[in-house]
Amino acid sequence: MLMNANEIAVILADQREDYLNEDLSQYCSRSEEAMLSLESKLAQVVIGVRRCGKSTMCTKFLLEHSASCAYVNLDDERLAGLKREELNTLLEAIYIVYGDVPVLYFDEIQNVDGWPLFVNRLLRQKKHIFLTGSNSKLLSNELMTHLTGRHNKVELFPLSFYEYCQLRHIDLESITTKAEGLRKGALLDYISKGGFPELIAEPNRKGYIDGLFNTIIKNDIAKRFKIRNVDVLKSIASYLAENYAQEYRPKALAELFGVSNHTVDNYYGYLKEAFLLIGVKQFSYKAKERLHNEKCYVTDIALSTDHAGAFSMENIGWRLENAVCVELLRRYHCQYAEVYYFRNKSFEVDFVVAKDGHVLELIQVCYDLSSPKTLKRELKGLTEGAKMFRCSKLTLITLEQSEQIDIENYQVQVVPAVKWFCSRKENLEG
């Protein structure tokens, strides 16, 4: 049975009260806020994994700018099942509660079929639109189809290390022994516990992540893609989340779980679309090689270690590598640069940053460089990669070493992880 405007208006009035009563003093600034605009005629679209702070960032931005805004949370169970034919009724309810406001903010817009045409109509009416969503493919496909050239897409991840320290009131400026020790301790916490904002003050970490993990599996994937064997989907998701920073091998997974390669590929794609996993492709000048080789990371390390049934892995090096991967995506996707890895029979490079086919930087991540064998391996990857890709910017991120290594006419910058995470992102245009 369809809802009427007055019924929806009651729900919107409740949501309005929550929206206006948000305590901004509890929020930290997110770097992605700079990508949002109240003056733009484009729909401002913020996408990312559930609970990473999309709604919080948009709310903070709009309230701090005193925007005359109507807020609609479509992840509200009372609006579950809202149909496309009710969208006009929703608009009527907005006018009942808010009047003729210039800004409309729809949270988790992808929950309603037919939303793109509705948003397109509002844009033609000169409304300023803010949208959030937790499914990359749905949003991307719909945006390209109906909002071509009329949207500004902002990809949000869980907290960066810098933002994590802000919320925990960690001093990032002082050079005292105490401050440096606290920063290093915060880094170890960050790469072990992750950056979901609500987890900083949540005592039941495993309960929180298990609930989030199950919601992504059941609601964002199984329900949306009509998957019958949810247990297999969840098992594959758990396996990939626990075995992050490894190359994706669909044939081996298919044999392990007794399904086809096609099923594994589909499930892997869905897990990436829901932002539970990240796929980093192998760098190659050949499109075919980029298409078929990929390493798998988790969007946040908590998704690997804190859901029910997870086997807590102690490899801090992989955790640091995963955090660096997410930070690189955070810094460079907004500049239309891509992040890759490279591996052949002779050497491996953890991350290759490239734009328009040109390699800009090669990055290795190594938690501990005390072993001469380890240092030799990491330097070989950088120098061989530098020769192959004609790249002179070589970075080696580690826990605490800081030095410059001159080798084979190249300079390798060894950077402590705390310093690297807190550095400003480089402007690739400049």
Secondary structure, 3 states (H helix, E strand, C coil): CCCCHHHHHHHHHHHHHHHHCCCHHHCCCCHHHHHCCCCCCCEEEEECCCCCCHHHHHHHHHHHCCCCEEEEECCCHHHCCCCHHHHHHHHHHHHHHHCCCCEEEEECHHHCCCHHHHHHHHHHCCCEEEEEECCHHHHHHHHHHHCCCCEEEEECCCCCHHHHHHHCCCCCCCCCHHHHHHHHHHHHHHHHHCCCHHHHHCCCHHHHHHHHHHHHHHHHHHHHHCCCCHHHHHHHHHHHHHCCCEECCHHHHHHHHCCCHHHHHHHHHHHHHCCCEEEEEECCCCHHHHHHCEEEEECCCHHHHCCCCCCCCCCHHHHHHHHHHHHHHHHHHHHCCEEEEEECCCCEEEEEEEECCEEEEEEEECCCCCCHHHHHHHHHHHHHHHHHHCCCCEEEEECCCCEEEEECCEEEEEEEHHHHHHCCCCCCCC
